Each structure stands twice: as structure tokens, then as C-alpha cells.
Amino acid sequence: MSSQKISLNPIGFVNSPYKQKFGIPRQANLVSAGVGSIELNEEHTDINCLRGIEQFSHLWVVFLFHATANRGWSATVKPPRLGGKEKVGVFSSRAPFRPNPIGISAVEYIKHQEYDGKILITIRGLDLLDGTPVLDLKPYIAYADSLPDASGGYAAEKPNDDLFVEFAKAVEKQFTLHKANYPNLKELITQVLTLDPRPAWKIKSQDDKQYGMTLYNFNVNFRIEKNKIRVTSLLPE
């Protein structure tokens, strides 16, 4: 069968607290404090597109790995769950470097609303970069999509989230100052850091490097200290 070119247009884009790749959970639903929204494009701003969606607790988001799409693909990749050192085939992974840079995430549906001429769908537990193009939305059907007896291979177990997170006093003050606009900021940072967002080959190891990531409009700086993570500063951009 001859190769056929396919053209797809996004139906909308993601508004996410994750402004850069570093810090994004490696799978959906690992960080419940991660709340964002999908804003439908103008040509799909018809509330009838979402009629009945409130009957479902979760949605499948089909999206484009836009930030890495121009880097091409590789036949083999190094999954973080294997320490970032062992290779598997690209089709045996969820890595973004794919022949077609398409991803899927099952997220919790919270609500949808029309606001200032836009339609926003609020979702929880997302693992999506801010600005991610959304190709499609589908309801999560529990009896068909949840397969309790399925084998998870090298990713069978949920990643550990047992790191203790400590905040400097100056950071605690920042939480108080910004609580009105970012009520779940401390919870979000805590949940992201307990999963250890460092490169896979450094996870669970000790180093003295200062790390930084951007959540919402804040620069979050932290260090690894023995068996805990200490957040040293929280600075608005």
C-alpha cells in the first residue's frame, strides 16, 4: 500500500502550569495538584461539541509533542524507568521522539465553561507542556479502557514518591503572598518534587547541584540534601 500524507489541525491548545519540559510528570495522574485547561480553537468554539461530556470523569487527550517534533525520531530510546541507560524500541515506549510525534494522556475532567468568547475545559492530573496542541478529545470508558490483568512490562509499578520536600522560610512567605492567585502552588511543587524530576540517571542519587524549574510563572530552585529535597527559593518571573 502506498504511503499517504495525512494533515491534522489542532482543535485547541493546553494551558498548563508546566512551562518547560523539566518538572513535567512522566505520566498523567501522578500529580493531582497539576490542574490546567484545554482552550478550543475559534472554529471549534461551539458548546455543542461538548454536549454530554460532563457524564464522564476522565478524558483521553490526543496531542502533539510540539516542543520536540523537529528533532525527528529514533528507532530506540532510553526510558527513564530503566534509568535512562537501557534502550528499548520506540514503539515499546511513550517517548516523544516518534515517527509521528503523537501522545495520549488520560486526565480527569473537572468542568467546561464559556468565558470571554472562549471555551475552556478544566482538567486535572495533566502531564502536558503549556501550549501543547490538542488533536482530539475522547471520553475514557472504564470497562473498555481499564484492563486490570494487563502486563506493564518495565513500567509495571508506579514510580516512588517518597522523597521528603522541605521549604526555606523565604519560600513559605512567597506561598502566603501568592495564595489568592495560586492556592495549590505549594501542593503542586511538593507533588512534582517527590517524584524526583532530575534526569533518569541521577534519580535517587546524591548530588550538590542546584536545580531549577518553572511552574506557572515562578522559578522554583531546589537542592537534594540526603533523603530530602530542599526548595531554596521561589521567584516570580
Disulfide bonds with the S-S distance in Angstrom:
none
